[in-house]
Amino acid sequence: MKKHHLLKTTAATGLITALLTITTGCVTAPGYNAYGDLYEDIYKDSKVYKKHKKTINSIDKELYQPAIEQRAANKVSNMGYQVKDVKYKKGDSKIKVKARRGGEDYKIELGYPSYNVIKIKED
């Protein structure tokens, strides 16, 4: 019984280590990376990625997307707008924000990863 438990623990530890190894690159450098395309192609061809694709994608969606959207909301809020909605899709170079100021609605586009204002349009 102990031997079986030890094998399960070792296998689980190996899986966690593999996932941490894969996601560490994302954690340390989310956003644009000069080597991103090359790295992503190699990374997505790996057996570990293919086996755990669903888990890795859910981590990206649950951790990185909300952080990006929150930073965009803070930027627009600091410009004096009341933020109503923020939309960002992984891989896009723009973050779309719907906001309100002075009784008017606005659509604001921010660049990603710079968070610089690209366009402000009255809605």
N, C-alpha and C positions, 0 to 999 in steps of 0.2 A: 504494500500500500504506500509506504513512504517513497519508494522508488518511482512509482507512478506520479505521485504528487510533485516530486522533484522535477520530473520531466515536464509536467504541465507548467510549473513555475519558470523553468528555464526557457521553454517555448514562448511563454507570455513575455518574459523579460526581453527575449530576442526580438519579438514583434514590436514592442514599445521602443526598443533601441533603434530598430530600423525606421520606424515612423518619425522618431525624433531626429534621426540623421537626415531624413528626407526633408522634413519641414524646417530644419534649422536654417537653411539657406533663405527661406521665405521670411522667417522671423527676424533675421538679422538685416535683411535688406528688402522690405516690401517696396513695390514700385518699380520704376524703370532701372534696368541694369544693362550696361553695354554688352555684357555677355549673356543676357537673359534669353535671347532666342536660341543660341547655341546650347546653353545649359538646359533650357526647357525641352528641347528636342531630345537630348540624351536622357534626361530625367524621365520623360514621358514614355520612352522606349524601354525603361527598366522593368524587370519582372515585379519588383516590389511595388512600383507605382501602379502597374496594371492590376495587381492583386488587391490593392487597397485604395483604388481610385475614388470610390464613393466616400470613404472616410476622409481622405485628403481634401476632396472638393468641399465637403461639409465643414471641415476646419477652416478652409479659406473663406467660405461664405459667412461662417459664424464669428470668426475673429477679425479678419482684415477688412471686409466690407463695412461693418459697423464703425470701425475705427476711422476709416477714410471718410465715411459720411459724417461722422461726428466732428472731425477736424474741419470739413467744409462748412458745416452748420455754424461752428464757432467763428470761422473767418467771416461769413456773411453777417452773422449776428453782431460781430464787432464793428461792422461797417454801418450799423444802425438799422438793420432790417429785422423784421420778425420772421423767422424761418418757419415755413409751413410744411415743406417736403424736400427731401434730398434723395437723388437717385444716382447710383454709380454701379456700373457693371464691370466686373473684372476684365481687364484688357483694354478698356476704353481710355482715351486720352482726355475725356471731359467728364466733369461732374455737373449734373443739372440740379439746380436749386430753385424751388418756388418760394418766394418770400413776399412780405408786405411791408410797406413804409409809407407813412403819410396818407393812409386811406387808399393807396394804389397797390395793385398786385404786380409783381415783377418775376421774370424768368432770368436767372443768372447762370451763366456757364463759367465754371472754373476749370483751369487746366490741371491735369494730373500727370505727374506728381508735384508740380510746382504750387498748386492752389492759387495761381494768379488769375485775376478776373479776365476772361476772354470777351464776354459780351453781357450787357445788361439790357433787357428788353421789357418794356411795359406790356403787361398781359391784358 
